[in-house]
Amino acid sequence: TVPSQAMAETSTLLPLNVLRNLSDKVYEKRKAAALELEQVVKQFVQAEDVRRLEALIRLLVEKYASSPHSNYRKGGLIGLAAAVVGLSVYTDVLLPEIVPPVLKCFDDQESGVRYYACEAMYNIAKIAREGFISFFNEVFDALCMLSADT
């Protein structure tokens, strides 16, 4: 069946417990899952497996950061930031896939998601450094809008 096939494909990217814990309501579980995700990303980088890196980023964006459920969005944000930490030489190549969904969460209806979006963006910018400059205007505009948020 299609759903079980999709689950099988995602479980080849990340262990099921990591997928489950990324969306947990408890922050510590999401954080632990993100640390495991970072290690998986480093393994993909070491193996030069760009296809799986792209698939993992796509999974984090589509299933988590764009989810209607706030805990999934929070998990997607922390997961994307953790992925950037592990990306190394692939960071600049994959930033265009990572930054826009994080920016979208700056405008989330839930303040907790907006907070995690800011934290994720800070961590992404800190790691990406020069590669992040091309997103500066968009991020600055979003931060200005956030600062006006009451």
C-alpha positions as CSV (number, residue, x, y, z in Angstrom):
1,T,0.0,0.0,0.0
2,V,1.1,3.6,-0.6
3,P,1.0,4.7,3.1
4,S,3.1,1.8,4.3
5,Q,5.5,2.3,1.4
6,A,5.9,6.0,2.3
7,M,6.5,5.0,5.9
8,A,9.1,2.4,4.8
9,E,10.8,5.1,2.8
10,T,10.9,7.6,5.6
11,S,12.1,4.9,8.1
12,T,15.1,4.3,5.8
13,L,16.0,8.0,6.4
14,L,15.4,8.0,10.1
15,P,14.6,5.4,12.8
16,L,10.9,5.3,13.6
17,N,11.6,6.4,17.2
18,V,13.3,9.6,15.9
19,L,10.4,10.3,13.6
20,R,8.0,9.8,16.5
21,N,10.0,11.8,19.0
22,L,10.4,14.8,16.7
23,S,6.7,15.5,17.1
24,D,6.4,14.8,20.8
25,K,4.9,17.4,23.0
26,V,7.8,17.1,25.4
27,Y,10.7,19.4,24.4
28,E,13.4,17.0,25.7
29,K,12.2,14.2,23.4
30,R,12.2,16.5,20.4
31,K,15.7,17.7,21.3
32,A,17.0,14.1,21.7
33,A,15.5,13.2,18.4
34,A,17.1,16.3,16.8
35,L,20.5,15.2,18.1
36,E,20.0,11.7,16.6
37,L,18.9,13.3,13.3
38,E,22.2,15.4,13.3
39,Q,24.2,12.1,13.6
40,V,22.2,10.6,10.7
41,V,22.9,13.7,8.6
42,K,26.6,13.4,9.3
43,Q,26.5,9.8,8.2
44,F,24.8,10.8,4.9
45,V,27.4,13.6,4.4
46,Q,30.3,11.2,5.1
47,A,28.8,8.8,2.5
48,E,28.3,11.7,0.1
49,D,24.6,10.6,-0.2
50,V,23.1,13.8,-1.5
51,R,19.9,12.1,-2.6
52,R,19.1,11.0,1.0
53,L,20.1,14.4,2.4
54,E,17.6,16.0,0.0
55,A,15.0,13.5,0.9
56,L,15.5,14.0,4.6
57,I,15.2,17.8,4.3
58,R,12.1,17.4,2.2
59,L,10.6,15.0,4.9
60,L,11.4,17.6,7.6
61,V,9.8,20.4,5.6
62,E,6.7,18.5,4.3
63,K,5.8,16.2,7.2
64,Y,6.9,18.4,10.1
65,A,7.6,22.1,9.5
66,S,4.5,22.4,7.3
67,S,2.2,20.3,9.4
68,P,-1.1,21.6,10.8
69,H,0.0,20.3,14.2
70,S,2.1,22.7,16.3
71,N,4.3,20.0,17.9
72,Y,5.2,18.7,14.4
73,R,6.1,22.2,13.3
74,K,8.3,22.6,16.4
75,G,9.9,19.3,15.7
76,G,10.5,20.2,12.1
77,L,12.1,23.5,13.1
78,I,14.5,21.9,15.6
79,G,15.1,19.1,13.1
80,L,16.0,21.5,10.3
81,A,18.4,23.4,12.6
82,A,20.0,20.1,13.6
83,A,20.3,19.0,10.0
84,V,22.2,22.2,9.2
85,V,24.7,21.4,12.0
86,G,25.4,18.1,10.4
87,L,25.4,19.2,6.7
88,S,29.0,20.5,6.5
89,V,29.9,21.0,2.9
90,Y,26.3,20.6,1.7
91,T,25.0,23.5,3.8
92,D,25.0,26.2,1.1
93,V,23.5,23.8,-1.5
94,L,20.5,22.9,0.8
95,L,19.9,26.3,2.4
96,P,17.3,27.3,-0.2
97,E,15.2,24.3,0.8
98,I,15.7,24.9,4.6
99,V,15.3,28.7,5.1
100,P,11.9,29.4,3.5
101,P,9.9,26.9,5.6
102,V,11.6,28.3,8.8
103,L,10.8,31.8,7.7
104,K,7.2,30.8,7.1
105,C,7.0,29.7,10.7
106,F,7.9,33.2,11.8
107,D,4.3,34.1,10.9
108,D,2.8,31.1,12.7
109,Q,-0.4,31.6,14.7
110,E,1.2,29.9,17.8
111,S,3.8,31.9,19.7
112,G,5.7,28.8,20.7
113,V,6.2,27.9,17.0
114,R,7.4,31.5,16.3
115,Y,9.8,31.2,19.1
116,Y,11.3,27.9,17.8
117,A,11.4,29.4,14.3
118,C,13.6,32.3,15.7
119,E,15.8,29.8,17.6
120,A,16.2,27.6,14.5
121,M,17.0,30.5,12.2
122,Y,19.6,31.8,14.7
123,N,21.3,28.3,14.7
124,I,21.0,28.0,10.9
125,A,22.6,31.4,10.4
126,K,25.4,30.7,12.9
127,I,26.4,27.5,11.1
128,A,25.8,28.7,7.5
129,R,27.6,32.0,7.9
130,E,28.4,33.4,4.4
131,G,25.9,31.2,2.7
132,F,23.2,32.8,4.8
133,I,23.8,36.3,3.5
134,S,21.6,35.7,0.5
135,F,18.6,35.3,2.9
136,F,19.5,38.4,5.0
137,N,16.8,40.7,3.6
138,E,14.0,38.2,3.9
139,V,15.1,37.2,7.4
140,F,15.5,40.9,8.5
141,D,12.0,41.7,7.2
142,A,10.5,38.7,9.1
143,L,12.3,39.7,12.3
144,C,11.0,43.3,12.0
145,M,7.5,41.9,11.6
146,L,8.0,39.7,14.6
147,S,9.3,42.5,16.7
148,A,6.0,44.4,16.0
149,D,4.0,41.3,17.1
150,T,2.0,42.0,20.2
